Amino acid sequence: MKAQDLRGKTPDELNSQLAQLKKEAFNLRFQQATGQLENTARMRAVRRDVARIRTVLGQKAAEAAK
């Protein structure tokens, strides 16, 4: 997921995608705790995607406040 793609989405779309990624992160943490996680790199990718979405949402909020 690229930040450029995220900037083209509406805040509602970004919030729904953020909620979906948070659910996935929870499931990945649960799998890791039980020893069932095979792709450990996915945890890092999800965390970074969450950070990207939060950054873009913050930028959009700051832009709207001006």
N, CA, C and O atoms as a GROMACS GRO file, in nm:
protein
  264
    1MET      N    1   0.084  -0.116   0.000
    1MET     CA    2   0.000   0.000   0.000
    1MET      C    3   0.090   0.124   0.000
    1MET      O    4   0.183   0.135   0.080
    2LYS      N    5   0.060   0.214  -0.089
    2LYS     CA    6   0.142   0.335  -0.101
    2LYS      C    7   0.064   0.455  -0.050
    2LYS      O    8  -0.059   0.460  -0.059
    3ALA      N    9   0.136   0.552   0.004
    3ALA     CA   10   0.074   0.672   0.058
    3ALA      C   11   0.002   0.749  -0.052
    3ALA      O   12  -0.100   0.812  -0.026
    4GLN      N   13   0.054   0.745  -0.172
    4GLN     CA   14  -0.009   0.816  -0.284
    4GLN      C   15  -0.148   0.760  -0.311
    4GLN      O   16  -0.241   0.835  -0.340
    5ASP      N   17  -0.162   0.628  -0.302
    5ASP     CA   18  -0.292   0.566  -0.322
    5ASP      C   19  -0.389   0.606  -0.212
    5ASP      O   20  -0.508   0.626  -0.236
    6LEU      N   21  -0.337   0.617  -0.090
    6LEU     CA   22  -0.421   0.652   0.024
    6LEU      C   23  -0.471   0.795   0.016
    6LEU      O   24  -0.582   0.825   0.061
    7ARG      N   25  -0.391   0.883  -0.038
    7ARG     CA   26  -0.430   1.025  -0.045
    7ARG      C   27  -0.550   1.045  -0.136
    7ARG      O   28  -0.622   1.144  -0.123
    8GLY      N   29  -0.573   0.953  -0.228
    8GLY     CA   30  -0.686   0.963  -0.320
    8GLY      C   31  -0.817   0.914  -0.260
    8GLY      O   32  -0.922   0.927  -0.323
    9LYS      N   33  -0.813   0.857  -0.141
    9LYS     CA   34  -0.933   0.803  -0.079
    9LYS      C   35  -0.996   0.904   0.017
    9LYS      O   36  -0.931   0.998   0.063
   10THR      N   37  -1.123   0.883   0.044
   10THR     CA   38  -1.194   0.971   0.137
   10THR      C   39  -1.162   0.930   0.280
   10THR      O   40  -1.120   0.817   0.304
   11PRO      N   41  -1.181   1.020   0.376
   11PRO     CA   42  -1.156   0.984   0.517
   11PRO      C   43  -1.239   0.865   0.565
   11PRO      O   44  -1.193   0.787   0.647
   12ASP      N   45  -1.362   0.852   0.515
   12ASP     CA   46  -1.445   0.737   0.553
   12ASP      C   47  -1.384   0.606   0.504
   12ASP      O   48  -1.383   0.507   0.577
   13GLU      N   49  -1.335   0.606   0.382
   13GLU     CA   50  -1.270   0.487   0.328
   13GLU      C   51  -1.145   0.454   0.408
   13GLU      O   52  -1.117   0.338   0.437
   14LEU      N   53  -1.070   0.556   0.443
   14LEU     CA   54  -0.948   0.535   0.520
   14LEU      C   55  -0.979   0.480   0.659
   14LEU      O   56  -0.909   0.392   0.708
   15ASN      N   57  -1.084   0.533   0.722
   15ASN     CA   58  -1.121   0.484   0.855
   15ASN      C   59  -1.166   0.338   0.850
   15ASN      O   60  -1.135   0.261   0.941
   16SER      N   61  -1.240   0.300   0.747
   16SER     CA   62  -1.283   0.160   0.737
   16SER      C   63  -1.164   0.069   0.711
   16SER      O   64  -1.158  -0.042   0.763
   17GLN      N   65  -1.070   0.115   0.630
   17GLN     CA   66  -0.950   0.036   0.603
   17GLN      C   67  -0.864   0.025   0.728
   17GLN      O   68  -0.802  -0.078   0.753
   18LEU      N   69  -0.860   0.132   0.807
   18LEU     CA   70  -0.785   0.131   0.932
   18LEU      C   71  -0.845   0.029   1.029
   18LEU      O   72  -0.771  -0.045   1.094
   19ALA      N   73  -0.976   0.026   1.039
   19ALA     CA   74  -1.042  -0.071   1.127
   19ALA      C   75  -1.014  -0.213   1.083
   19ALA      O   76  -0.992  -0.302   1.166
   20GLN      N   77  -1.013  -0.235   0.952
   20GLN     CA   78  -0.985  -0.368   0.898
   20GLN      C   79  -0.841  -0.410   0.931
   20GLN      O   80  -0.816  -0.525   0.968
   21LEU      N   81  -0.747  -0.318   0.918
   21LEU     CA   82  -0.608  -0.349   0.947
   21LEU      C   83  -0.586  -0.374   1.095
   21LEU      O   84  -0.504  -0.458   1.133
   22LYS      N   85  -0.658  -0.302   1.181
   22LYS     CA   86  -0.645  -0.324   1.324
   22LYS      C   87  -0.696  -0.463   1.362
   22LYS      O   88  -0.638  -0.529   1.448
   23LYS      N   89  -0.804  -0.507   1.298
   23LYS     CA   90  -0.854  -0.643   1.323
   23LYS      C   91  -0.751  -0.746   1.279
   23LYS      O   92  -0.728  -0.845   1.348
   24GLU      N   93  -0.690  -0.721   1.163
   24GLU     CA   94  -0.589  -0.814   1.113
   24GLU      C   95  -0.469  -0.819   1.207
   24GLU      O   96  -0.414  -0.926   1.232
   25ALA      N   97  -0.428  -0.702   1.258
   25ALA     CA   98  -0.315  -0.697   1.351
   25ALA      C   99  -0.347  -0.776   1.478
   25ALA      O  100  -0.262  -0.846   1.531
   26PHE      N  101  -0.471  -0.763   1.527
   26PHE     CA  102  -0.512  -0.838   1.645
   26PHE      C  103  -0.503  -0.988   1.618
   26PHE      O  104  -0.452  -1.064   1.700
   27ASN      N  105  -0.555  -1.030   1.503
   27ASN     CA  106  -0.551  -1.172   1.469
   27ASN      C  107  -0.408  -1.222   1.455
   27ASN      O  108  -0.377  -1.334   1.495
   28LEU      N  109  -0.322  -1.140   1.397
   28LEU     CA  110  -0.182  -1.180   1.382
   28LEU      C  111  -0.113  -1.194   1.518
   28LEU      O  112  -0.035  -1.287   1.539
   29ARG      N  113  -0.143  -1.101   1.609
   29ARG     CA  114  -0.084  -1.112   1.744
   29ARG      C  115  -0.133  -1.238   1.814
   29ARG      O  116  -0.056  -1.304   1.884
   30PHE      N  117  -0.259  -1.270   1.795
   30PHE     CA  118  -0.315  -1.390   1.856
   30PHE      C  119  -0.249  -1.515   1.798
   30PHE      O  120  -0.215  -1.607   1.873
   31GLN      N  121  -0.230  -1.518   1.666
   31GLN     CA  122  -0.164  -1.631   1.603
   31GLN      C  123  -0.020  -1.645   1.651
   31GLN      O  124   0.028  -1.757   1.670
   32GLN      N  125   0.047  -1.533   1.670
   32GLN     CA  126   0.185  -1.539   1.717
   32GLN      C  127   0.192  -1.594   1.859
   32GLN      O  128   0.281  -1.673   1.891
   33ALA      N  129   0.098  -1.554   1.943
   33ALA     CA  130   0.097  -1.600   2.081
   33ALA      C  131   0.072  -1.750   2.090
   33ALA      O  132   0.122  -1.817   2.180
   34THR      N  133  -0.007  -1.803   1.997
   34THR     CA  134  -0.037  -1.946   2.000
   34THR      C  135   0.060  -2.028   1.916
   34THR      O  136   0.048  -2.150   1.909
   35GLY      N  137   0.155  -1.961   1.852
   35GLY     CA  138   0.256  -2.032   1.773
   35GLY      C  139   0.208  -2.074   1.636
   35GLY      O  140   0.269  -2.162   1.575
   36GLN      N  141   0.102  -2.014   1.585
   36GLN     CA  142   0.048  -2.052   1.455
   36GLN      C  143   0.088  -1.956   1.343
   36GLN      O  144   0.054  -1.979   1.227
   37LEU      N  145   0.157  -1.850   1.376
   37LEU     CA  146   0.191  -1.748   1.275
   37LEU      C  147   0.306  -1.798   1.188
   37LEU      O  148   0.413  -1.833   1.238
   38GLU      N  149   0.281  -1.800   1.057
   38GLU     CA  150   0.384  -1.846   0.964
   38GLU      C  151   0.457  -1.729   0.899
   38GLU      O  152   0.579  -1.732   0.884
   39ASN      N  153   0.383  -1.625   0.860
   39ASN     CA  154   0.442  -1.512   0.790
   39ASN      C  155   0.460  -1.396   0.889
   39ASN      O  156   0.372  -1.312   0.904
   40THR      N  157   0.574  -1.393   0.955
   40THR     CA  158   0.597  -1.290   1.057
   40THR      C  159   0.616  -1.152   0.996
   40THR      O  160   0.596  -1.052   1.064
   41ALA      N  161   0.655  -1.145   0.870
   41ALA     CA  162   0.675  -1.017   0.804
   41ALA      C  163   0.543  -0.943   0.786
   41ALA      O  164   0.542  -0.821   0.772
   42ARG      N  165   0.433  -1.016   0.786
   42ARG     CA  166   0.302  -0.953   0.768
   42ARG      C  167   0.270  -0.860   0.884
   42ARG      O  168   0.203  -0.758   0.865
   43MET      N  169   0.315  -0.894   1.004
   43MET     CA  170   0.291  -0.809   1.121
   43MET      C  171   0.353  -0.671   1.100
   43MET      O  172   0.290  -0.569   1.128
   44ARG      N  173   0.474  -0.669   1.051
   44ARG     CA  174   0.543  -0.543   1.026
   44ARG      C  175   0.473  -0.462   0.917
   44ARG      O  176   0.458  -0.340   0.928
   45ALA      N  177   0.431  -0.531   0.813
   45ALA     CA  178   0.363  -0.463   0.702
   45ALA      C  179   0.232  -0.401   0.748
   45ALA      O  180   0.198  -0.290   0.708
   46VAL      N  181   0.158  -0.473   0.832
   46VAL     CA  182   0.030  -0.421   0.881
   46VAL      C  183   0.053  -0.299   0.969
   46VAL      O  184  -0.019  -0.200   0.958
   47ARG      N  185   0.153  -0.307   1.057
   47ARG     CA  186   0.184  -0.193   1.144
   47ARG      C  187   0.219  -0.069   1.062
   47ARG      O  188   0.175   0.041   1.094
   48ARG      N  189   0.297  -0.088   0.959
   48ARG     CA  190   0.337   0.025   0.875
   48ARG      C  191   0.220   0.081   0.795
   48ARG      O  192   0.210   0.202   0.775
   49ASP      N  193   0.131  -0.008   0.749
   49ASP     CA  194   0.013   0.038   0.677
   49ASP      C  195  -0.078   0.120   0.769
   49ASP      O  196  -0.135   0.220   0.727
   50VAL      N  197  -0.091   0.076   0.894
   50VAL     CA  198  -0.170   0.152   0.992
   50VAL      C  199  -0.109   0.290   1.011
   50VAL      O  200  -0.180   0.391   1.016
   51ALA      N  201   0.022   0.295   1.022
   51ALA     CA  202   0.090   0.424   1.041
   51ALA      C  203   0.070   0.514   0.919
   51ALA      O  204   0.050   0.635   0.934
   52ARG      N  205   0.075   0.456   0.800
   52ARG     CA  206   0.055   0.535   0.678
   52ARG      C  207  -0.085   0.595   0.675
   52ARG      O  208  -0.103   0.712   0.642
   53ILE      N  209  -0.183   0.513   0.709
   53ILE     CA  210  -0.322   0.561   0.707
   53ILE      C  211  -0.341   0.671   0.810
   53ILE      O  212  -0.405   0.772   0.782
   54ARG      N  213  -0.287   0.653   0.929
   54ARG     CA  214  -0.299   0.755   1.032
   54ARG      C  215  -0.231   0.885   0.990
   54ARG      O  216  -0.282   0.993   1.018
   55THR      N  217  -0.118   0.875   0.924
   55THR     CA  218  -0.048   0.994   0.876
   55THR      C  219  -0.131   1.068   0.773
   55THR      O  220  -0.145   1.191   0.780
   56VAL      N  221  -0.187   0.996   0.678
   56VAL     CA  222  -0.267   1.059   0.573
   56VAL      C  223  -0.393   1.120   0.634
   56VAL      O  224  -0.434   1.230   0.594
   57LEU      N  225  -0.456   1.051   0.729
   57LEU     CA  226  -0.573   1.108   0.796
   57LEU      C  227  -0.538   1.238   0.870
   57LEU      O  228  -0.615   1.334   0.869
   58GLY      N  229  -0.423   1.239   0.935
   58GLY     CA  230  -0.378   1.361   1.003
   58GLY      C  231  -0.353   1.474   0.906
   58GLY      O  232  -0.386   1.589   0.934
   59GLN      N  233  -0.295   1.442   0.794
   59GLN     CA  234  -0.270   1.544   0.692
   59GLN      C  235  -0.400   1.600   0.637
   59GLN      O  236  -0.412   1.721   0.616
   60LYS      N  237  -0.497   1.512   0.614
   60LYS     CA  238  -0.626   1.557   0.563
   60LYS      C  239  -0.698   1.643   0.666
   60LYS      O  240  -0.763   1.741   0.630
   61ALA      N  241  -0.687   1.608   0.794
   61ALA     CA  242  -0.751   1.687   0.900
   61ALA      C  243  -0.686   1.824   0.911
   61ALA      O  244  -0.756   1.925   0.928
   62ALA      N  245  -0.555   1.828   0.902
   62ALA     CA  246  -0.484   1.957   0.908
   62ALA      C  247  -0.518   2.044   0.789
   62ALA      O  248  -0.531   2.166   0.801
   63GLU      N  249  -0.532   1.981   0.674
   63GLU     CA  250  -0.566   2.054   0.553
   63GLU      C  251  -0.708   2.111   0.562
   63GLU      O  252  -0.734   2.222   0.516
   64ALA      N  253  -0.799   2.034   0.621
   64ALA     CA  254  -0.937   2.079   0.635
   64ALA      C  255  -0.951   2.189   0.739
   64ALA      O  256  -1.041   2.272   0.731
   65ALA      N  257  -0.860   2.190   0.836
   65ALA     CA  258  -0.866   2.292   0.943
   65ALA      C  259  -0.820   2.428   0.894
   65ALA      O  260  -0.852   2.530   0.956
   66LYS      N  261  -0.747   2.432   0.784
   66LYS     CA  262  -0.697   2.561   0.733
   66LYS      C  263  -0.806   2.641   0.668
   66LYS      O  264  -0.780   2.752   0.620
   0.00000   0.00000   0.00000
